[in-house]
Amino acid sequence: MSKFVVTAANEAQRAAWLDGTLPAVERVRPGLWSIPVPIPVNPLRYVLVYALELPDGVAIIDAGWNTDEAYDALAAGLAKAGYAITDVKAVLVTHIHPDHYGLAGRVREASGAWIALHPADASLLSDRYDDEYVESLVEREKALLVRSGVPAQTLGELAGASMMIRHMVTMARPDRLVEDGDRLDLPGWDLRAVWTPGHSPGHLCFVSDERKVLFSGDHVLARITPIVAVHPQSGPNPLADYLDALLAVRKLDVEEVLPAHEYRFMELAERVDYVIGHHEERLAEIAAVVAAHDGITCWDIATRLTWSRPWETIQPFMRRAANNETLAHLAWLEARGRVVCVQGEPDVWHSM
């Protein structure tokens, strides 16, 4: 599949991404600002927080990690736009991953802003971030990895690989639950929510039909594809959900996509088509591995796939993500009768 390269909406922002630097705070268009908030020790480097001017302050889409560096960067970006943290009236969270949701509670504490989430993600907060429940989530992840065929010597490291980033979140219950198609109460903005599950069960995008822009969160990015994985908090077939959600946003009449990472870009439909093609290629690759190795585990399939770097150089958290992404593709293939799972410890996969 030939690589499709989107047109950057701002070449300087794209150049900063490619150079490994932080892009500038930017006035995207009247009433709309892009604020890069750094992510510590992460190849994504920053999350793009969008500030929407209101008659009496600003609303922000996503917030960043809960670190002092991120908080200070958000405050500095708002200051460049002429605002302070205390001027934030609403925090629209695309999904509950720490780089999007982590600072939302701290912003609310400082400003009194209301926080919005989709109900599917709001229902996952306790298991993910409450101390009394998180150990159960780790045990459920460990059971999934056992069934995937993860070697015993790496099981514990992989099961708890995301625990190190829990402190990057201020636990904050949402004040408002936002469903698919809801209109957000933001004076001067015609913002509508589009439910786009897959990367997380409650991922939301926000579209302005008047301004012809889509705030895409992690759903559609300029260069990379988001992790779509089976895990203890996912649905049974998240890849099917994700591909359906891609088709839902493909139909939108927008001129510019404002993602949470990398850089703003044009050509939404073409980028969606490319991402769907990428997953079709991955599905074919996995089906071929299963056909060549009848009775293979998910883990052993993952080690045989083409990744962006050699398997032995992939860190534990990303190896777990690779395994669970492979499992999502297997679930899609099984739902369409192309492979079958024989359950056990571990599960093994056969061609149909």
C-alpha positions in Angstrom: 0.0 0.0 0.0 1.5 3.3 -1.1 1.9 5.9 1.6 -0.6 8.7 1.4 0.7 12.0 2.8 -1.9 14.6 4.0 -1.4 18.3 3.4 -0.5 20.1 6.6 -2.7 23.0 7.5 0.3 24.8 8.9 3.8 23.8 7.6 5.6 25.2 10.6 3.6 22.9 12.9 4.4 20.0 10.7 8.1 20.9 10.6 8.2 21.1 14.4 6.8 17.6 14.6 9.3 16.3 12.2 12.2 18.1 14.0 11.2 16.8 17.4 10.5 20.2 18.8 7.4 21.8 20.4 5.3 23.7 18.0 4.3 27.3 18.7 1.1 28.4 20.4 -1.0 29.4 17.5 -4.1 31.4 16.6 -5.6 28.9 14.2 -8.4 31.2 13.1 -10.5 33.9 14.8 -11.6 32.7 18.2 -9.6 29.4 18.1 -6.1 28.6 19.5 -3.8 25.6 19.4 -1.7 25.1 22.5 0.9 22.3 22.6 1.1 20.8 26.1 4.2 18.5 26.6 3.9 14.8 27.5 6.8 13.5 29.6 9.0 10.6 28.3 6.7 9.8 25.4 7.3 9.6 21.7 4.2 11.7 21.0 5.9 14.5 22.9 2.8 16.8 23.3 -0.9 16.9 23.1 -2.6 19.8 21.2 -5.1 21.5 23.4 -7.6 23.7 21.6 -8.9 26.8 23.2 -12.3 28.1 22.0 -13.1 31.7 22.8 -16.4 32.4 24.5 -18.0 35.7 25.5 -16.9 35.2 29.1 -13.8 33.1 28.8 -12.7 29.9 26.9 -13.5 26.3 26.6 -10.7 23.8 26.0 -10.8 20.5 24.2 -8.6 18.1 26.1 -6.2 19.2 28.8 -2.9 17.3 28.9 -1.1 15.2 31.6 -1.2 16.1 35.3 2.3 17.4 35.6 3.5 20.9 36.7 5.2 21.2 33.3 2.0 20.5 31.4 0.0 22.8 33.7 2.5 25.6 33.2 2.5 25.1 29.4 -1.3 25.2 29.3 -1.4 28.4 31.4 1.3 30.0 29.2 -0.6 29.1 26.1 -3.8 30.5 27.4 -1.9 33.7 28.5 -0.7 34.2 24.9 -4.3 34.0 23.8 -5.2 36.6 26.5 -6.7 34.3 29.1 -5.8 32.5 32.3 -6.7 29.0 33.7 -9.3 30.7 35.8 -11.1 31.8 32.6 -11.7 28.2 31.5 -15.5 27.5 31.5 -15.5 24.0 30.1 -13.2 21.1 29.5 -14.4 18.8 26.7 -12.5 15.6 27.0 -12.2 13.5 23.9 -11.3 10.4 26.0 -10.0 9.3 29.3 -6.4 8.5 28.5 -4.0 10.5 30.8 -2.7 12.9 28.1 -6.2 14.1 27.4 -8.0 13.8 30.7 -5.2 14.0 33.3 -5.3 17.8 33.9 -9.0 18.2 33.6 -9.6 17.9 37.3 -6.9 20.4 38.2 -8.2 22.9 35.7 -11.7 22.5 37.2 -10.3 23.1 40.7 -8.7 26.4 39.6 -11.6 27.7 37.4 -14.8 26.0 38.3 -15.1 24.7 34.7 -17.5 21.9 33.9 -15.9 18.7 32.5 -17.6 16.7 29.7 -17.1 13.0 28.8 -19.0 10.3 26.9 -20.8 7.9 29.3 -18.9 4.9 28.0 -15.6 6.4 29.1 -17.1 7.9 32.3 -18.1 4.4 33.4 -14.5 3.3 33.3 -13.0 5.9 35.5 -13.2 4.0 38.9 -11.6 0.8 37.6 -8.8 2.8 35.9 -8.0 5.5 38.4 -9.4 4.7 41.9 -6.8 3.0 44.1 -9.3 0.5 45.5 -10.2 -0.9 42.1 -7.0 -0.7 40.0 -5.5 -3.9 41.3 -8.5 -5.8 40.0 -7.9 -4.2 36.6 -4.3 -5.3 36.5 -5.4 -8.9 37.4 -7.9 -8.9 34.6 -5.2 -7.6 32.2 -2.9 -10.4 33.4 -5.6 -13.0 32.7 -6.0 -11.7 29.2 -2.3 -11.9 28.6 -2.1 -15.4 29.9 -4.8 -16.4 27.4 -2.8 -14.6 24.7 0.2 -16.8 25.4 2.5 -14.2 26.9 5.6 -15.9 28.4 5.5 -16.3 32.2 8.7 -14.4 32.7 7.3 -11.2 31.2 3.7 -11.5 32.3 4.0 -9.3 35.5 5.9 -6.6 33.7 3.4 -6.4 30.9 0.3 -6.5 33.0 1.4 -3.6 35.2 3.1 -1.6 32.5 0.7 1.3 32.6 0.7 1.8 36.4 3.6 4.2 36.2 1.4 6.8 34.5 -1.6 6.7 36.9 -0.2 9.7 38.8 -0.4 11.7 35.7 -4.2 12.0 36.3 -6.3 14.0 38.7 -9.4 11.8 39.2 -12.4 14.0 38.2 -15.9 12.8 37.7 -17.5 14.5 34.7 -20.1 17.2 35.3 -21.8 16.5 32.0 -22.2 13.4 29.9 -22.1 13.9 26.2 -23.8 11.5 23.7 -23.4 11.1 20.0 -25.0 14.1 18.2 -25.3 16.3 21.3 -24.9 20.0 20.7 -22.5 21.6 23.2 -23.7 24.7 25.1 -20.9 27.0 24.1 -22.0 30.5 23.0 -20.7 31.4 19.6 -19.9 27.8 18.6 -22.0 25.3 16.8 -20.1 22.3 18.2 -21.6 18.9 17.8 -20.3 15.7 19.4 -19.6 12.6 17.2 -19.1 9.3 19.1 -16.1 7.5 17.7 -15.4 4.4 19.7 -12.4 2.2 19.1 -9.3 3.8 20.6 -11.4 4.1 23.7 -15.1 3.0 24.2 -16.2 6.6 24.7 -14.0 8.5 22.3 -15.6 11.7 21.1 -14.8 14.0 18.2 -16.3 17.5 17.9 -17.4 19.1 14.6 -18.3 22.6 13.7 -20.4 22.7 10.6 -20.2 26.5 10.3 -16.4 26.6 10.5 -15.9 23.3 8.7 -13.4 21.9 11.2 -13.2 18.6 13.0 -11.5 18.2 16.4 -10.5 14.6 16.0 -8.8 13.7 19.2 -6.9 10.5 18.6 -9.4 9.1 16.2 -7.8 10.4 13.0 -4.2 11.7 13.0 -2.0 13.0 10.2 0.7 10.2 10.2 0.1 7.5 12.7 -2.9 5.3 13.6 -4.2 5.1 17.1 -4.0 2.0 19.2 -7.2 -0.1 18.8 -7.0 -3.0 21.2 -8.9 -5.6 23.1 -8.3 -5.1 26.8 -10.3 -5.5 30.0 -12.2 -2.2 29.5 -12.8 -2.5 25.7 -15.8 -3.9 23.9 -15.5 -7.4 22.4 -14.8 -6.1 18.9 -13.2 -2.6 19.1 -11.8 -2.7 15.6 -15.2 -3.1 14.1 -16.3 -0.1 16.2 -13.4 1.9 15.1 -13.8 1.2 11.4 -17.5 2.1 11.6 -16.6 5.3 13.4 -14.1 6.2 10.7 -16.8 5.9 8.1 -19.0 8.1 10.2 -16.5 11.0 10.2 -15.6 10.4 6.6 -19.0 11.8 5.6 -18.4 15.1 7.4 -18.1 18.2 5.3 -14.9 19.7 6.8 -12.0 21.6 5.4 -9.5 21.0 8.3 -8.9 18.3 10.8 -7.5 19.4 14.2 -6.1 16.3 15.9 -4.7 15.9 19.4 -1.2 15.0 18.2 1.2 15.7 15.4 -0.2 18.5 13.3 -3.4 19.9 11.7 -4.2 18.7 8.2 -6.6 18.7 5.3 -8.1 15.7 3.3 -10.2 14.0 6.0 -11.8 11.5 3.6 -8.5 10.5 1.9 -6.8 10.0 5.3 -9.7 7.9 6.5 -9.5 5.7 3.4 -5.8 5.3 4.0 -6.3 4.2 7.6 -9.0 1.7 6.6 -6.6 0.3 4.0 -3.9 0.0 6.6 -6.1 -2.1 8.8 -7.2 -4.2 5.8 -3.5 -5.0 5.1 -3.0 -5.9 8.8 -6.0 -8.2 8.8 -4.7 -9.9 5.7 -1.2 -10.3 7.3 -2.6 -11.8 10.5 -4.9 -14.2 8.6 -1.8 -15.3 6.6 0.2 -16.0 9.8 -2.7 -18.0 11.3 -3.0 -20.0 8.0 0.8 -20.7 8.1 0.9 -21.6 11.8 -2.3 -23.5 12.7 -3.0 -23.4 16.4 -0.9 -20.3 17.1 -1.3 -18.0 20.1 -2.0 -14.3 19.8 1.4 -13.4 21.3 3.2 -15.6 18.8 1.3 -13.9 16.0 2.2 -10.5 17.3 5.9 -11.4 17.3 5.7 -12.4 13.6 4.0 -9.2 12.4 5.6 -6.1 10.8 6.0 -3.3 13.3 7.6 0.1 13.0 10.7 -1.2 14.7 12.3 -4.7 15.5 10.3 -6.6 18.1 13.2 -7.0 20.4 13.6 -3.2 20.7 9.9 -2.6 21.6 9.4 -1.6 25.3 7.0 -3.6 27.6 4.1 -1.2 27.4 4.2 -1.2 23.6 4.6 -5.0 23.4 1.4 -5.3 25.5 -0.3 -2.8 23.1 1.0 -4.8 20.1 -0.4 -8.0 21.6 -3.8 -6.4 22.4 -4.0 -4.8 19.0 -3.3 -8.1 17.4 -6.1 -9.5 19.5 -8.5 -6.8 18.2 -7.7 -7.8 14.6 -8.3 -11.5 15.5 -11.7 -10.6 17.0 -12.6 -8.9 13.8 -11.6 -11.9 11.7 -13.4 -14.3 14.0 -16.6 -12.2 13.8 -16.5 -12.6 10.0 -15.8 -16.4 10.1 -12.2 -16.2 8.9 -10.5 -17.6 12.0 -11.7 -19.4 15.1 -10.4 -19.3 18.7 -10.1 -22.5 20.8 -10.2 -21.2 24.3 -7.7 -22.3 27.0 -4.6 -21.1 28.7 -3.5 -20.1 26.2 -6.1 -19.6 23.5 -5.1 -20.8 20.1 -6.2 -19.6 16.7 -7.1 -21.6 13.6 -8.0 -20.7 10.0 -11.6 -21.4 8.9 
